[in-house]
Amino acid sequence: MKIPNLFRQKKNRTYNYTPRYYDERKERLDNLKKKYEVKDENEANYGKGSYLRSYRDEWLKNKKSVTDTNSRIRFFVILILLLLFTYVALRHINLDIFF
């Protein structure tokens, strides 16, 4: 009889499963896809839905540039406010009592 161990965990069961099903239709479709796959980038742009992809890409690019511009403006406004606050604080606080 085996003594149970509290700290050692049981290993998961593993199976050596090899699928034996062959899908001839899927194989033919894969071969056709490889045969008619677009090699040239210019030809790929004329495919179905290309105008949607290009529109989406342009929209994302513009959105990113607007977001970058807004973040830069926000950064400079915060920087100016901090510098102004520091200037006013140093101007009105007597620092001689600390030294």
N, CA, C and O atoms as a DFTB+ gen file, in Angstrom:
396 C
 N C O
     1  1       0.833      -1.178       0.000
     2  2       0.000       0.000       0.000
     3  2       0.881       1.246       0.000
     4  3       1.880       1.316       0.716
     5  1       0.497       2.220      -0.808
     6  2       1.287       3.430      -0.986
     7  2       0.861       4.493       0.032
     8  3      -0.327       4.667       0.302
     9  1       1.838       5.192       0.586
    10  2       1.544       6.259       1.539
    11  2       1.321       7.545       0.756
    12  3       2.165       7.903      -0.066
    13  1       0.210       8.258       0.979
    14  2      -0.051       9.492       0.222
    15  2       0.907      10.602       0.624
    16  3       1.246      10.759       1.797
    17  1       1.325      11.348      -0.343
    18  2       2.221      12.472      -0.113
    19  2       1.409      13.757      -0.272
    20  3       0.720      13.933      -1.276
    21  1       1.485      14.638       0.694
    22  2       0.694      15.852       0.671
    23  2       1.280      16.928      -0.236
    24  3       0.547      17.804      -0.696
    25  1       2.556      16.884      -0.497
    26  2       3.204      17.960      -1.220
    27  2       3.411      17.669      -2.701
    28  3       3.602      18.602      -3.481
    29  1       3.379      16.438      -3.100
    30  2       3.601      16.087      -4.485
    31  2       2.251      16.018      -5.204
    32  3       1.308      15.379      -4.735
    33  1       2.188      16.685      -6.340
    34  2       0.945      16.681      -7.106
    35  2       0.984      15.576      -8.149
    36  3       2.047      15.181      -8.630
    37  1      -0.189      15.095      -8.480
    38  2      -0.277      14.087      -9.522
    39  2      -0.023      14.723     -10.874
    40  3      -0.425      15.861     -11.114
    41  1       0.629      14.006     -11.744
    42  2       0.865      14.503     -13.091
    43  2      -0.388      14.297     -13.929
    44  3      -1.147      13.351     -13.719
    45  1      -0.588      15.199     -14.879
    46  2      -1.726      15.068     -15.780
    47  2      -1.527      13.889     -16.714
    48  3      -0.405      13.549     -17.088
    49  1      -2.630      13.283     -17.076
    50  2      -2.558      12.189     -18.031
    51  2      -2.302      12.753     -19.428
    52  3      -2.886      13.765     -19.813
    53  1      -1.456      12.113     -20.153
    54  2      -1.193      12.529     -21.526
    55  2      -1.596      11.399     -22.458
    56  3      -1.482      10.218     -22.130
    57  1      -2.064      11.797     -23.618
    58  2      -2.502      10.829     -24.608
    59  2      -1.707      11.023     -25.880
    60  3      -1.384      12.149     -26.259
    61  1      -1.403       9.952     -26.517
    62  2      -0.708       9.995     -27.800
    63  2      -1.750       9.861     -28.901
    64  3      -1.894       8.803     -29.514
    65  1      -2.461      10.933     -29.138
    66  2      -3.536      10.924     -30.121
    67  2      -3.008      11.376     -31.471
    68  3      -2.441      12.461     -31.595
    69  1      -3.192      10.554     -32.461
    70  2      -2.850      10.929     -33.825
    71  2      -4.116      10.824     -34.666
    72  3      -4.689       9.742     -34.785
    73  1      -4.554      11.928     -35.246
    74  2      -5.798      11.883     -36.022
    75  2      -5.617      11.037     -37.282
    76  3      -4.583      11.094     -37.947
    77  1      -6.641      10.259     -37.589
    78  2      -6.571       9.367     -38.744
    79  2      -7.574       9.760     -39.810
    80  3      -7.818       9.005     -40.751
    81  1      -8.147      10.921     -39.664
    82  2      -9.156      11.375     -40.609
    83  2      -8.500      12.249     -41.666
    84  3      -7.721      13.143     -41.335
    85  1      -8.800      12.004     -42.904
    86  2      -8.231      12.781     -44.003
    87  2      -9.375      13.462     -44.737
    88  3     -10.292      12.804     -45.228
    89  1      -9.313      14.781     -44.808
    90  2     -10.358      15.550     -45.470
    91  2      -9.862      15.964     -46.854
    92  3      -9.075      16.901     -46.991
    93  1     -10.324      15.266     -47.854
    94  2      -9.871      15.536     -49.217
    95  2     -10.318      16.915     -49.695
    96  3      -9.576      17.606     -50.392
    97  1     -11.519      17.308     -49.323
    98  2     -12.050      18.613     -49.740
    99  2     -11.200      19.747     -49.160
   100  3     -10.875      20.712     -49.853
   101  1     -10.851      19.615     -47.895
   102  2     -10.023      20.640     -47.263
   103  2      -8.648      20.717     -47.935
   104  3      -8.113      21.808     -48.132
   105  1      -8.091      19.588     -48.276
   106  2      -6.793      19.556     -48.950
   107  2      -6.861      20.261     -50.308
   108  3      -5.956      21.014     -50.668
   109  1      -7.952      20.009     -51.069
   110  2      -8.116      20.678     -52.360
   111  2      -8.263      22.180     -52.192
   112  3      -7.685      22.953     -52.956
   113  1      -9.039      22.599     -51.187
   114  2      -9.212      24.036     -50.939
   115  2      -7.892      24.706     -50.567
   116  3      -7.597      25.810     -51.026
   117  1      -7.113      24.042     -49.746
   118  2      -5.811      24.608     -49.383
   119  2      -4.899      24.746     -50.591
   120  3      -4.189      25.742     -50.730
   121  1      -4.919      23.748     -51.465
   122  2      -4.101      23.824     -52.677
   123  2      -4.553      24.958     -53.585
   124  3      -3.720      25.654     -54.168
   125  1      -5.876      25.154     -53.713
   126  2      -6.389      26.249     -54.535
   127  2      -6.026      27.607     -53.950
   128  3      -5.687      28.536     -54.684
   129  1      -6.097      27.720     -52.634
   130  2      -5.725      28.982     -51.984
   131  2      -4.262      29.315     -52.237
   132  3      -3.915      30.461     -52.520
   133  1      -3.412      28.305     -52.134
   134  2      -1.992      28.529     -52.394
   135  2      -1.745      28.908     -53.855
   136  3      -0.888      29.736     -54.160
   137  1      -2.504      28.292     -54.738
   138  2      -2.325      28.545     -56.172
   139  2      -2.700      29.977     -56.539
   140  3      -2.002      30.620     -57.322
   141  1      -3.804      30.481     -55.974
   142  2      -4.292      31.809     -56.332
   143  2      -3.925      32.885     -55.313
   144  3      -4.487      33.980     -55.329
   145  1      -3.009      32.578     -54.455
   146  2      -2.580      33.564     -53.464
   147  2      -1.886      34.732     -54.160
   148  3      -1.096      34.540     -55.084
   149  1      -2.192      35.938     -53.701
   150  2      -1.661      37.150     -54.338
   151  2      -0.208      37.336     -53.917
   152  3       0.115      37.338     -52.729
   153  1       0.647      37.490     -54.900
   154  2       2.071      37.679     -54.628
   155  2       2.456      39.153     -54.599
   156  3       3.367      39.542     -53.869
   157  1       1.766      39.976     -55.389
   158  2       2.105      41.381     -55.521
   159  2       1.244      42.210     -54.578
   160  3       0.043      41.969     -54.451
   161  1       1.856      43.184     -53.919
   162  2       1.135      44.030     -52.974
   163  2       0.111      44.917     -53.665
   164  3      -0.956      45.179     -53.110
   165  1       0.425      45.386     -54.882
   166  2      -0.508      46.234     -55.611
   167  2      -1.764      45.475     -56.013
   168  3      -2.860      46.036     -55.995
   169  1      -1.617      44.217     -56.373
   170  2      -2.775      43.412     -56.722
   171  2      -3.637      43.125     -55.501
   172  3      -4.853      42.981     -55.624
   173  1      -3.026      43.041     -54.328
   174  2      -3.771      42.756     -53.103
   175  2      -4.700      43.907     -52.753
   176  3      -5.739      43.682     -52.133
   177  1      -4.358      45.129     -53.131
   178  2      -5.187      46.280     -52.802
   179  2      -6.483      46.310     -53.585
   180  3      -7.421      46.999     -53.185
   181  1      -6.564      45.587     -54.687
   182  2      -7.775      45.587     -55.492
   183  2      -8.734      44.476     -55.105
   184  3      -9.764      44.300     -55.756
   185  1      -8.420      43.728     -54.064
   186  2      -9.273      42.624     -53.654
   187  2     -10.548      43.108     -52.987
   188  3     -10.775      44.307     -52.821
   189  1     -11.365      42.147     -52.612
   190  2     -12.651      42.451     -51.984
   191  2     -12.417      43.140     -50.645
   192  3     -11.654      42.650     -49.813
   193  1     -13.069      44.264     -50.443
   194  2     -12.968      44.989     -49.181
   195  2     -11.708      45.820     -49.038
   196  3     -11.393      46.285     -47.942
   197  1     -10.989      46.013     -50.126
   198  2      -9.748      46.772     -50.016
   199  2     -10.015      48.221     -49.629
   200  3      -9.231      48.831     -48.901
   201  1     -11.128      48.772     -50.121
   202  2     -11.442      50.154     -49.779
   203  2     -11.737      50.281     -48.286
   204  3     -11.449      51.315     -47.684
   205  1     -12.308      49.240     -47.687
   206  2     -12.565      49.275     -46.247
   207  2     -11.264      49.228     -45.460
   208  3     -11.093      49.946     -44.475
   209  1     -10.349      48.372     -45.908
   210  2      -9.062      48.285     -45.222
   211  2      -8.301      49.596     -45.334
   212  3      -7.745      50.077     -44.347
   213  1      -8.274      50.178     -46.531
   214  2      -7.525      51.413     -46.701
   215  2      -8.175      52.545     -45.912
   216  3      -7.480      53.377     -45.328
   217  1      -9.500      52.576     -45.892
   218  2     -10.201      53.601     -45.114
   219  2      -9.898      53.439     -43.638
   220  3      -9.640      54.422     -42.942
   221  1      -9.927      52.200     -43.154
   222  2      -9.642      51.937     -41.739
   223  2      -8.195      52.301     -41.407
   224  3      -7.933      52.897     -40.362
   225  1      -7.259      51.949     -42.283
   226  2      -5.858      52.280     -42.047
   227  2      -5.641      53.789     -41.993
   228  3      -4.925      54.286     -41.123
   229  1      -6.260      54.517     -42.922
   230  2      -6.148      55.974     -42.915
   231  2      -6.759      56.566     -41.651
   232  3      -6.195      57.485     -41.058
   233  1      -7.908      56.042     -41.238
   234  2      -8.578      56.535     -40.036
   235  2      -7.714      56.307     -38.806
   236  3      -7.590      57.192     -37.960
   237  1      -7.111      55.109     -38.701
   238  2      -6.251      54.821     -37.553
   239  2      -5.015      55.714     -37.547
   240  3      -4.577      56.171     -36.491
   241  1      -4.455      55.959     -38.729
   242  2      -3.276      56.819     -38.808
   243  2      -3.622      58.238     -38.377
   244  3      -2.874      58.856     -37.619
   245  1      -4.760      58.761     -38.857
   246  2      -5.175      60.107     -38.472
   247  2      -5.513      60.179     -36.989
   248  3      -5.191      61.163     -36.323
   249  1      -6.156      59.150     -36.474
   250  2      -6.515      59.122     -35.054
   251  2      -5.257      59.137     -34.194
   252  3      -5.203      59.821     -33.172
   253  1      -4.254      58.382     -34.612
   254  2      -3.018      58.326     -33.857
   255  2      -2.314      59.683     -33.872
   256  3      -1.796      60.123     -32.846
   257  1      -2.294      60.345     -35.023
   258  2      -1.627      61.641     -35.098
   259  2      -2.365      62.682     -34.258
   260  3      -1.729      63.520     -33.618
   261  1      -3.705      62.640     -34.252
   262  2      -4.477      63.569     -33.425
   263  2      -4.232      63.285     -31.950
   264  3      -4.088      64.212     -31.154
   265  1      -4.183      62.019     -31.586
   266  2      -3.936      61.642     -30.194
   267  2      -2.548      62.083     -29.760
   268  3      -2.379      62.581     -28.647
   269  1      -1.550      61.908     -30.621
   270  2      -0.201      62.349     -30.299
   271  2      -0.150      63.856     -30.120
   272  3       0.506      64.350     -29.203
   273  1      -0.836      64.590     -30.985
   274  2      -0.859      66.046     -30.874
   275  2      -1.523      66.477     -29.579
   276  3      -1.025      67.371     -28.894
   277  1      -2.637      65.854     -29.237
   278  2      -3.324      66.198     -27.992
   279  2      -2.458      65.895     -26.774
   280  3      -2.445      66.673     -25.820
   281  1      -1.747      64.797     -26.791
   282  2      -0.910      64.461     -25.644
   283  2       0.264      65.430     -25.517
   284  3       0.671      65.766     -24.404
   285  1       0.808      65.879     -26.640
   286  2       1.893      66.869     -26.573
   287  2       1.393      68.192     -26.008
   288  3       2.061      68.807     -25.177
   289  1       0.228      68.626     -26.453
   290  2      -0.339      69.887     -25.954
   291  2      -0.597      69.772     -24.458
   292  3      -0.272      70.687     -23.701
   293  1      -1.179      68.657     -24.026
   294  2      -1.457      68.442     -22.607
   295  2      -0.157      68.469     -21.799
   296  3      -0.113      69.057     -20.718
   297  1       0.900      67.837     -22.315
   298  2       2.186      67.828     -21.626
   299  2       2.736      69.235     -21.446
   300  3       3.186      69.590     -20.356
   301  1       2.703      70.042     -22.506
   302  2       3.246      71.397     -22.406
   303  2       2.408      72.289     -21.496
   304  3       2.964      73.141     -20.804
   305  1       1.104      72.119     -21.478
   306  2       0.261      72.909     -20.577
   307  2       0.575      72.563     -19.128
   308  3       0.697      73.456     -18.289
   309  1       0.708      71.276     -18.828
   310  2       1.050      70.861     -17.458
   311  2       2.429      71.362     -17.079
   312  3       2.632      71.813     -15.951
   313  1       3.386      71.292     -18.000
   314  2       4.737      71.777     -17.729
   315  2       4.740      73.272     -17.428
   316  3       5.396      73.713     -16.485
   317  1       4.019      74.045     -18.215
   318  2       3.948      75.498     -17.997
   319  2       3.288      75.799     -16.658
   320  3       3.754      76.673     -15.925
   321  1       2.213      75.091     -16.327
   322  2       1.556      75.315     -15.038
   323  2       2.475      74.967     -13.869
   324  3       2.498      75.691     -12.873
   325  1       3.225      73.881     -13.967
   326  2       4.155      73.525     -12.901
   327  2       5.272      74.548     -12.758
   328  3       5.648      74.908     -11.643
   329  1       5.802      75.016     -13.875
   330  2       6.844      76.034     -13.812
   331  2       6.305      77.337     -13.215
   332  3       6.989      77.982     -12.421
   333  1       5.098      77.721     -13.588
   334  2       4.474      78.917     -13.042
   335  2       4.236      78.778     -11.540
   336  3       4.506      79.706     -10.778
   337  1       3.734      77.629     -11.120
   338  2       3.514      77.380      -9.689
   339  2       4.830      77.426      -8.929
   340  3       4.889      78.001      -7.842
   341  1       5.884      76.837      -9.473
   342  2       7.192      76.847      -8.820
   343  2       7.729      78.269      -8.715
   344  3       8.277      78.656      -7.683
   345  1       7.572      79.038      -9.773
   346  2       8.032      80.422      -9.762
   347  2       7.313      81.236      -8.686
   348  3       7.942      81.973      -7.927
   349  1       5.992      81.091      -8.632
   350  2       5.210      81.842      -7.640
   351  2       5.565      81.386      -6.234
   352  3       5.684      82.212      -5.329
   353  1       5.735      80.083      -6.037
   354  2       6.062      79.560      -4.710
   355  2       7.427      80.058      -4.260
   356  3       7.577      80.466      -3.108
   357  1       8.424      80.036      -5.133
   358  2       9.763      80.499      -4.752
   359  2       9.806      82.008      -4.569
   360  3      10.621      82.515      -3.799
   361  1       8.968      82.706      -5.246
   362  2       8.933      84.162      -5.167
   363  2       8.343      84.636      -3.830
   364  3       8.815      85.616      -3.252
   365  1       7.319      83.941      -3.350
   366  2       6.613      84.394      -2.158
   367  2       7.023      83.695      -0.875
   368  3       6.660      84.153       0.209
   369  1       7.762      82.609      -0.960
   370  2       8.183      81.908       0.244
   371  2       9.578      82.374       0.613
   372  3      10.474      82.436      -0.229
   373  1       9.745      82.698       1.880
   374  2      11.046      83.132       2.391
   375  2      11.882      81.893       2.681
   376  3      11.579      81.141       3.607
   377  1      12.934      81.676       1.891
   378  2      13.756      80.491       2.052
   379  2      14.878      80.674       3.068
   380  3      15.611      79.725       3.346
   381  1      15.025      81.862       3.622
   382  2      16.089      82.104       4.589
   383  2      15.863      81.334       5.885
   384  3      16.826      81.032       6.589
   385  1      14.632      81.014       6.212
   386  2      14.389      80.300       7.463
   387  2      14.861      78.849       7.373
   388  3      15.073      78.228       8.414
   389  1      15.032      78.291       6.202
   390  2      15.464      76.919       6.057
   391  2      16.981      76.791       6.086
   392  3      17.493      75.702       6.346
   393  1      17.708      77.864       5.830
   394  2      19.179      77.781       5.766
   395  2      19.834      78.541       6.855
   396  3      21.062      78.567       6.937
